[in-house]
Amino acid sequence: MIAKIHTTLPQAADKVWPTLLQRDAFLYITRGMLAFRGAEQWPEIFHEGQEVETRLLLFNFIPAWKHTLRIIRIDDDKTELASEEAGGLIKRWNHLKWVEKESEQSCIYTDEIDINAGLLTFFVWLYAHIFYRYRQRRMCQLFKSI
């Protein structure tokens, strides 16, 4: 099942894209709903071929399942990042995100997630909508402050 969520960010695409490849930006936009044990050991910039195994912490303190994230493609020309993820009840959480220029001062950011969690897929899909809307709201805050 596919979840697709987009928002307009108050910053030029050429400033948003490199920021989205930073570990600290990723941790900022997920903080509050999700944290990752051992994230301080991750490289500062995500790169193609990177694989991370971590334990998820729901709401930053409730231990959840082990999760694997593989960055399978980063395309700077298309401003796209694709990852394959899985863990716990989630068999597949393939995430594609991209940035498109809207104007000189704004861009459209999109998350598209292909989800398979067996019988729970619909509920995980609902969670993805909540989680990515939260992330995108945090992104707007981040890019307003830059």
N, C-alpha and C positions, 0 to 999 in steps of 0.2 A: 504494500500500500504506500502511495506517495503522499508526502506532506510537502507543500510548497508555500513559503511565506516570504513576503518581500516588504521592504520599507524604503523610504527616501531618507538619506543621511545628509546632514547639513555640512557637507565638506566635499571638495573635489575628488573625483575617483582616483586621480594619481596620488593623492595623499592618503586616502582610505586603504587602498590595496596593500601597500607595504606595511601599514599598521596591523592589518588583519593577519599578517604572517608572523607576528610577534607573540611569543608565549605570554608575556605579561598582559597584552590586550585580550587574548583569549581567556585568561584567568579572570580578568576584570569583568568581562561581559557575562561570564557564567556564575560569578560570585553571588552568593545568596541562595541560589537554587542548587548549585552543584560545585563540589570541589574535587580535587584529584590528589590522592596521596602520592608523594614523591615528585610533584610537579616542579619543585625547585631544581630538580636534577635534569629536567628536559632542556634541550638546546634553546637559546634565546630566540632563534628564528626557526620556524618550521621549514623543513626541506623535503623534497621529493624522496621517497624511499624510507623516510623516518618511520619507525615503529615504536609505539609507547604502550607499555602494559602498566596499568594503574588500578587502584581500588577507588571506586566512586564513593563520595561522601555526600549523601542527600542533604540539602539545606546546610551544607558545609560541616556537618558533624555526625550524621547518622551513617555508619558504615553500610555500604551496599556491596554489590558484586564486583569481581575483577572485570576490567574492561580493556579491550585491545583496540588501538587506533593505529591505522597505517595510512600514511600520506602516499597516495598512489600517483597523483599528478598535480603539479603546480605549473600553470601556464600564465606567465607574466603578460604575454601579448593579449590573451583573452581575459585576463584577470579572473582566472578560475582556479579553485583548489578542490580536488576530489579526494575523499578518504573512504576507506572501508573500515567499519567498526563492528564489534560484537562483544557480547558478554552477558552473563547471567541468563535471563529468559530471552534476551534479544539475540536472535540468530544472525540478523543482518540489519545494520544501520549504516547504509551507504549515503554519505553526505557530499553534495556538490554545492559549493557556494561561489558566487560571482558578483562582480561589481560592474555596473554600466553607467557611463556618463549621462547625466540628465542635463546639467548646465555647468557653467564654470565654477559654481559654488555648491553644487549638490550632485548626488549620484543615487542610483537605485541599487540596493543590496538585496540579494536573493539567496535563501537557503532552500534546497530541495533535498529531501531525505526519503530514501527508499527503505521501508521498514518491513521486517518479517520477525514476528515474535510468536509464531504459531497461533494458537487460539486466542492469545492476548493481543494480537496485532492491532485491532481497532482501538483498544485502550492505550496502547503505546503510541499509536498515531495521534490520539487526543492529547496525550502528554506532550508529544513533540510540538504540537501547535502552541500549547501553553508555554513550553520551555523556549521555543524560538521567538515567540513574541516578546517574552521577557528579555532574551538576549539582544534582540533588535532594539528594544527600549534602552537597554544599557549601552548599546553602541551609539545611539543618538546622544546620550549623555556624554559619552567619551568624546565624540567628535565635536560636540559643542564646546568642550573645554580645551580643545587643541587650538 
